Amino acid sequence: VVSEPGARLSVKFGRGQKTGLYLDQAANRRRVRAWARDREMLDAFSYTGGFACHALLAGARRATCVESSPEAIAGARENFALNGLSERATIVPGNAFDELRRLERSSTRFGLIVLDPPPFARSRSALPAASRGYKEINLRAMRLLEPGGVLLTFSCSHHVSDAIFEDICRDAAADARVTLRVLEPLTQAADHPVLLTVPETRYLTGRVLQAI
């Protein structure tokens, strides 16, 4: 069990992806606290629930986590129990694309949404399909935001540049017919340095967007 400021999180060496805790998102997990209080939160592609833990500890009313991996779901349950959050966290096992569509059909709204999917573009040839996937999940999430709601959205595909990702988000907002402002850009934690001569080291990009 390791500590991030305000949260206790479980890691398991030799099991799952990256021990169940992506350290490149450590600063962004803490950042989510700024928009959490008194809000309903959706954590799509939630993995072991790190973002949700921080949001709930900062005063979110409830968190709904969507995750397809049974091992990751077990890790999320453990993390919620470690922090005394189990009663305020709901885990929905399944495909995040399908769940985002279902939530949209049910007219559910959230004050805080985190989209932190696995890499959609593992090669440059996959970029067109990846762009469609990123646009789809962002469009659905944008429609789920309540007025004033905040979306933290990420890509960890180094083939998706910061400029490409912002274009995807812009196109998604236009098709979703919502107006959002950019609160801040996001990137990987400082202990995952970007080397000027190795462009692949700049791989995590994101935006904080607010519905207005």
WOZIFEN-V815695 format. One record per backbone hydrogen bond with DSSP energy under -1.0 kcal/mol. CO is the residue of the C=O (numbers start at 0). NH is the residue of the N-H. If there is no record, write none. Layout:
co:CO nh:NH
co:CO nh:NH
//
This chain:
co:1 nh:8
co:3 nh:6
co:6 nh:3
co:8 nh:1
co:11 nh:14
co:16 nh:19
co:17 nh:20
co:18 nh:11
co:21 nh:24
co:22 nh:25
co:23 nh:188
co:24 nh:28
co:25 nh:29
co:26 nh:30
co:27 nh:31
co:29 nh:32
co:30 nh:33
co:31 nh:34
co:32 nh:35
co:35 nh:38
co:38 nh:60
co:39 nh:110
co:39 nh:111
co:40 nh:63
co:41 nh:113
co:42 nh:65
co:43 nh:115
co:45 nh:48
co:48 nh:52
co:49 nh:53
co:50 nh:54
co:51 nh:55
co:52 nh:56
co:53 nh:57
co:54 nh:59
co:55 nh:58
co:58 nh:37
co:61 nh:40
co:62 nh:89
co:63 nh:42
co:64 nh:91
co:65 nh:45
co:66 nh:93
co:68 nh:72
co:69 nh:73
co:70 nh:74
co:71 nh:75
co:72 nh:76
co:73 nh:77
co:74 nh:78
co:75 nh:79
co:76 nh:80
co:77 nh:81
co:78 nh:82
co:79 nh:84
co:80 nh:83
co:84 nh:87
co:85 nh:88
co:87 nh:62
co:89 nh:64
co:91 nh:66
co:94 nh:98
co:95 nh:99
co:96 nh:100
co:97 nh:101
co:98 nh:102
co:99 nh:103
co:100 nh:104
co:101 nh:105
co:102 nh:107
co:103 nh:106
co:109 nh:145
co:110 nh:149
co:111 nh:41
co:112 nh:151
co:113 nh:43
co:114 nh:153
co:122 nh:125
co:123 nh:126
co:125 nh:129
co:126 nh:130
co:127 nh:131
co:128 nh:132
co:129 nh:133
co:130 nh:134
co:131 nh:135
co:132 nh:136
co:133 nh:137
co:134 nh:138
co:135 nh:139
co:136 nh:140
co:137 nh:141
co:138 nh:142
co:143 nh:109
co:145 nh:148
co:148 nh:210
co:149 nh:112
co:150 nh:208
co:151 nh:114
co:152 nh:206
co:154 nh:204
co:156 nh:159
co:158 nh:160
co:160 nh:164
co:161 nh:165
co:162 nh:166
co:163 nh:167
co:164 nh:168
co:165 nh:169
co:166 nh:170
co:167 nh:171
co:168 nh:172
co:169 nh:173
co:170 nh:174
co:171 nh:175
co:172 nh:177
co:178 nh:211
co:180 nh:209
co:183 nh:207
co:185 nh:205
co:188 nh:191
co:194 nh:197
co:197 nh:200
co:198 nh:201
co:200 nh:202
co:204 nh:154
co:205 nh:185
co:206 nh:152
co:207 nh:182
co:207 nh:183
co:208 nh:150
co:209 nh:180
co:210 nh:147
//
